[in-house]
Amino acid sequence: MSDLVQPKPSYFVRKTPTQASSQNVKQTNILNIPGTRTSLHNNQLLTPIGIPSIDSTIGGGLPVGGICLIGQDTKNYFSDIVMRCFIAEGVVHNHSIYVADVGEEKEKLFQRIPSQNKIEEPDIQKSPEQLRIAWRYGQQSQLNIKNESSAKSFQSNYFVMNKLMSSYEIFSSSNIRTFESNQKITNESTLYPNLSKDLTKHIDSINLNVNKTKEYNNLLRIVINSAGGLIWNDLCSINEDFSMELCKFLIYLRQLMRHSLAVCIITLPNEVVQNKDLLEKFSHLSDYTFLLDDSSRTTSRLTNTQYDGLFRLTKLPRLNSLSSCFTPETLDLAFYVKKKRLIVEQMHLPPDIDENDDSQKGRTNSSVTMSCSSSTSSGSHKLDF
């Protein structure tokens, strides 16, 4: 019986430092890629999108190996700003850039890349006299400045639309490649299979496939504009049965991105965004999804006239974890263009209600009763109910 009671020896034995150093322990290599940093939430490598206010909203930047879906606005003006700033950020950090835009020529696209602008830090110290009435809005402005300054410290740059980069600066700083399809488009074929093959070939040619190389010194930024639109010979906006082609491409692209040092943004046309079933289906196959909603129905409800629309963050990534490691403070966000820059900020402030103030909470106190009588006495009345 004594043998049965004796505990079994444990396999987990604490090793002394000499024993641990004697063994060949594989140490994780910290990637030192320009324009990237490691997230504090899930140890994921991040890179800025090119707009500091969006970077602070989504947790510091886009994860390397992830896919971000951007819902275009009605005129494709604000989403085009995000796309150009994303390319400009890659040019500043000498990243490789791959652009798949069937609707616009290569020369015209790279003539509209914004230039970096060094903006001085705004002075956030204000006198109490200026904030006597709107002191809470003063705190909110300080919060927005804090978010932008923290994003700026993470190698995120400011870009303005009225200053453009020269073609020589763009092509000398980055390895630029565009998708050119020579396929004859038929009624039954799309351009996604050719795009998949060209992307895979390009990633292997610049040695950014982690399964085939051990030198990690650069990053690939992929831009796919108006995916799901008619210019890609995709009829999913007309008939949902044709959405399988784009779904197959997103599944393949997601598997490719997980094994590559690359980050991808895909813009969806407004007609696809308006279809909730299609948007949910495509969003399920991506990591990030946010919409730039500037429809007339939305703008008519905005109380502040400076806002151009709502910034709807509909999906956050679940990378290296079972749940989303980063959650923004609020999803009540709006965007506007100020001084040729796109800015995303909190639209409404939370109500300033004291915890002990029951009258402003809309709650009735125990001493208050609903009565039709004019008497304030504590006794009952026939008209009380």
BATOR-79399 format. One line per 8 residues: number of its first residue (from 1); their letters; for each residue x, y, z of C-alpha. Coordinates in steps of 0.2 Angstrom, whole numbers, plus 5000, padded with zeros to 4 digits. Example, Ala and Ser with C-alpha at 12.3 -4.5 7.8 and 13.67 -1.06 7.14 Angstrom:
! BATOR-79399
1) as) 5062/4978/5039 | 5068/4995/5036 $
This chain:
! BATOR-79399
1) msdlvqpk) 5000/5000/5000 | 5014/5012/5003 | 5020/5010/4985 | 5003/5016/4979 | 5003/5031/4990 | 5020/5037/4984 | 5018/5051/4972 | 5025/5049/4954 $
9) psyfvrkt) 5041/5059/4950 | 5038/5075/4941 | 5044/5078/4923 | 5045/5097/4926 | 5062/5100/4934 | 5069/5117/4936 | 5085/5120/4928 | 5100/5130/4934 $
17) ptqassqn) 5107/5144/4923 | 5122/5133/4920 | 5111/5119/4913 | 5101/5130/4903 | 5116/5139/4895 | 5124/5122/4891 | 5109/5117/4880 | 5106/5124/4863 $
25) vkqtniln) 5091/5136/4866 | 5084/5144/4851 | 5082/5163/4854 | 5068/5172/4844 | 5075/5185/4832 | 5068/5202/4834 | 5064/5209/4816 | 5072/5225/4813 $
33) ipgtrtsl) 5062/5231/4798 | 5061/5250/4795 | 5044/5257/4798 | 5038/5243/4810 | 5037/5239/4828 | 5031/5225/4839 | 5014/5227/4847 | 5012/5227/4866 $
41) hnnqlltp) 4996/5218/4865 | 4999/5202/4856 | 5018/5203/4851 | 5012/5206/4832 | 5023/5216/4820 | 5014/5232/4816 | 5017/5245/4802 | 5008/5262/4801 $
49) igipsids) 4994/5265/4788 | 5000/5282/4785 | 4987/5292/4794 | 4991/5295/4813 | 4973/5296/4819 | 4968/5280/4811 | 4984/5271/4817 | 4979/5276/4835 $
57) tiggglpv) 4961/5270/4832 | 4965/5253/4826 | 4979/5249/4839 | 4995/5256/4832 | 4995/5251/4814 | 4991/5236/4803 | 4998/5219/4807 | 5011/5212/4796 $
65) ggicligq) 5003/5197/4787 | 4986/5204/4788 | 4972/5210/4776 | 4962/5226/4779 | 4946/5230/4769 | 4941/5248/4767 | 4924/5252/4761 | 4924/5266/4749 $
73) dtknyfsd) 4914/5282/4751 | 4901/5287/4738 | 4913/5298/4728 | 4929/5287/4732 | 4938/5303/4738 | 4942/5299/4756 | 4946/5281/4753 | 4958/5287/4739 $
81) ivmrcfia) 4967/5298/4752 | 4969/5282/4763 | 4976/5272/4749 | 4988/5286/4743 | 4995/5289/4761 | 4997/5270/4763 | 5008/5271/4748 | 5017/5286/4753 $
89) egvvhnhs) 5021/5278/4770 | 5030/5264/4761 | 5040/5276/4750 | 5046/5285/4766 | 5052/5269/4774 | 5059/5261/4757 | 5046/5247/4757 | 5042/5237/4742 $
97) iyvadvge) 5025/5242/4734 | 5013/5232/4724 | 4998/5240/4716 | 4984/5232/4708 | 4972/5245/4700 | 4964/5241/4684 | 4955/5257/4683 | 4969/5269/4683 $
105) ekeklfqr) 4986/5270/4674 | 5002/5268/4683 | 5009/5285/4678 | 4994/5294/4684 | 4993/5285/4701 | 5011/5289/4706 | 5009/5307/4701 | 4996/5309/4715 $
113) ipsqnkie) 5006/5302/4730 | 5007/5315/4744 | 5023/5322/4751 | 5028/5321/4769 | 5025/5336/4780 | 5033/5341/4796 | 5020/5349/4807 | 5025/5356/4824 $
121) epdiqksp) 5017/5350/4839 | 5002/5360/4844 | 5002/5369/4861 | 4990/5359/4872 | 4992/5371/4887 | 4977/5382/4888 | 4972/5394/4902 | 4958/5390/4914 $
129) eqlriawr) 4949/5405/4908 | 4948/5398/4890 | 4941/5382/4896 | 4929/5388/4910 | 4914/5384/4899 | 4919/5370/4888 | 4932/5362/4899 | 4928/5344/4894 $
137) ygqqsqln) 4930/5348/4876 | 4947/5355/4881 | 4951/5338/4889 | 4945/5329/4873 | 4957/5340/4862 | 4971/5335/4873 | 4966/5317/4871 | 4966/5318/4852 $
145) iknessak) 4983/5327/4852 | 4990/5313/4864 | 4984/5300/4852 | 4992/5308/4837 | 5008/5312/4846 | 5009/5293/4852 | 5006/5288/4834 | 5019/5300/4828 $
153) sfqsnyfv) 5032/5292/4839 | 5029/5276/4831 | 5037/5282/4814 | 5020/5287/4807 | 5021/5302/4796 | 5010/5316/4791 | 5005/5318/4773 | 4996/5333/4765 $
161) mnklmssy) 4987/5331/4748 | 4993/5348/4741 | 5011/5343/4741 | 5016/5328/4730 | 5031/5317/4728 | 5041/5318/4713 | 5042/5302/4702 | 5060/5301/4704 $
169) eifsssni) 5059/5301/4723 | 5046/5287/4722 | 5054/5275/4710 | 5072/5278/4718 | 5066/5274/4736 | 5055/5259/4733 | 5053/5244/4723 | 5037/5248/4713 $
177) rtfesnqk) 5027/5235/4704 | 5010/5236/4696 | 4998/5222/4691 | 4996/5221/4672 | 4984/5209/4665 | 4985/5203/4647 | 4971/5191/4649 | 4956/5193/4637 $
185) itnestly) 4941/5196/4649 | 4926/5185/4645 | 4909/5184/4653 | 4915/5169/4664 | 4932/5174/4669 | 4939/5187/4682 | 4956/5194/4684 | 4959/5186/4702 $
193) pnlskdlt) 4968/5170/4696 | 4981/5180/4687 | 4982/5192/4701 | 4985/5177/4713 | 4999/5170/4702 | 5007/5187/4700 | 5007/5191/4718 | 5015/5174/4723 $
201) khidsinl) 5028/5176/4710 | 5033/5194/4715 | 5034/5189/4734 | 5046/5175/4730 | 5056/5186/4718 | 5060/5199/4732 | 5063/5186/4745 | 5049/5190/4757 $
209) nvnktkey) 5042/5173/4759 | 5046/5167/4777 | 5047/5149/4771 | 5060/5152/4758 | 5071/5165/4766 | 5079/5169/4782 | 5084/5187/4779 | 5070/5199/4785 $
217) nnllrivi) 5075/5217/4780 | 5060/5224/4770 | 5041/5224/4769 | 5029/5223/4755 | 5014/5234/4754 | 5000/5228/4743 | 4986/5239/4737 | 4971/5232/4728 $
225) nsaggliw) 4959/5245/4722 | 4940/5242/4719 | 4940/5224/4722 | 4923/5216/4718 | 4919/5230/4705 | 4914/5229/4687 | 4932/5234/4682 | 4938/5217/4688 $
233) ndlcsine) 4924/5209/4678 | 4916/5204/4695 | 4897/5204/4694 | 4895/5201/4713 | 4887/5218/4715 | 4874/5213/4703 | 4872/5195/4707 | 4878/5188/4724 $
241) dfsmelck) 4881/5171/4715 | 4896/5178/4707 | 4904/5182/4724 | 4913/5165/4725 | 4927/5171/4714 | 4932/5185/4726 | 4930/5174/4741 | 4942/5161/4733 $
249) fliylrql) 4954/5175/4730 | 4953/5181/4748 | 4956/5164/4755 | 4971/5161/4745 | 4977/5179/4748 | 4975/5176/4767 | 4985/5160/4767 | 4999/5169/4756 $
257) mrhslavc) 5000/5184/4768 | 5002/5173/4783 | 5018/5166/4776 | 5025/5183/4769 | 5032/5199/4776 | 5018/5209/4768 | 5003/5219/4773 | 4988/5222/4761 $
265) iitlpnev) 4974/5234/4760 | 4959/5231/4748 | 4946/5244/4744 | 4928/5239/4741 | 4916/5249/4729 | 4902/5258/4737 | 4889/5247/4728 | 4897/5232/4737 $
273) vqnkdlle) 4897/5241/4754 | 4879/5244/4752 | 4875/5225/4751 | 4876/5219/4769 | 4877/5201/4765 | 4892/5203/4753 | 4901/5215/4765 | 4899/5202/4779 $
281) kfshlsdy) 4905/5188/4768 | 4921/5197/4763 | 4924/5204/4780 | 4924/5187/4787 | 4939/5183/4776 | 4949/5198/4781 | 4957/5204/4797 | 4952/5223/4798 $
289) tfllddss) 4937/5231/4791 | 4932/5249/4792 | 4920/5260/4782 | 4920/5278/4777 | 4902/5282/4777 | 4898/5299/4769 | 4880/5295/4763 | 4867/5308/4763 $
297) rttsrltn) 4857/5299/4776 | 4872/5298/4788 | 4878/5316/4785 | 4861/5323/4788 | 4861/5316/4806 | 4878/5323/4810 | 4876/5337/4823 | 4893/5345/4819 $
305) tqydglfr) 4895/5352/4801 | 4914/5350/4800 | 4912/5331/4799 | 4912/5323/4782 | 4905/5306/4788 | 4907/5292/4800 | 4921/5281/4803 | 4914/5263/4805 $
313) ltklprln) 4926/5251/4813 | 4917/5234/4810 | 4931/5221/4813 | 4947/5220/4823 | 4960/5206/4820 | 4962/5191/4831 | 4980/5187/4828 | 4991/5177/4840 $
321) slsscftp) 4976/5176/4851 | 4958/5169/4852 | 4950/5186/4854 | 4954/5204/4849 | 4968/5210/4860 | 4965/5228/4857 | 4948/5237/4859 | 4946/5256/4856 $
329) etldlafy) 4939/5267/4869 | 4924/5271/4858 | 4917/5266/4841 | 4908/5283/4840 | 4920/5290/4827 | 4919/5303/4813 | 4931/5309/4800 | 4935/5325/4791 $
337) vkkkrliv) 4948/5334/4780 | 4957/5348/4788 | 4972/5357/4780 | 4973/5344/4767 | 4974/5330/4780 | 4962/5316/4784 | 4958/5316/4803 | 4948/5303/4813 $
345) eqmhlppd) 4942/5308/4830 | 4928/5304/4843 | 4912/5312/4838 | 4902/5313/4855 | 4908/5315/4872 | 4901/5304/4886 | 4888/5312/4897 | 4895/5321/4912 $
353) idenddsq) 4884/5314/4926 | 4888/5312/4944 | 4886/5295/4951 | 4877/5301/4967 | 4865/5313/4956 | 4850/5303/4954 | 4840/5317/4946 | 4851/5318/4931 $
361) kgrtnssv) 4852/5299/4928 | 4833/5298/4924 | 4830/5288/4939 | 4816/5291/4952 | 4821/5291/4970 | 4812/5280/4983 | 4804/5296/4991 | 4797/5301/4974 $
369) tmscssst) 4780/5294/4970 | 4769/5296/4955 | 4754/5305/4960 | 4740/5315/4953 | 4737/5324/4969 | 4745/5341/4973 | 4749/5336/4990 | 4767/5332/4995 $
377) ssgshkld) 4763/5323/5011 | 4769/5306/5013 | 4752/5299/5016 | 4742/5290/5004 | 4729/5298/4993 | 4714/5292/4983 | 4721/5298/4966 | 4738/5291/4969 $
385) f) 4744/5277/4958 $
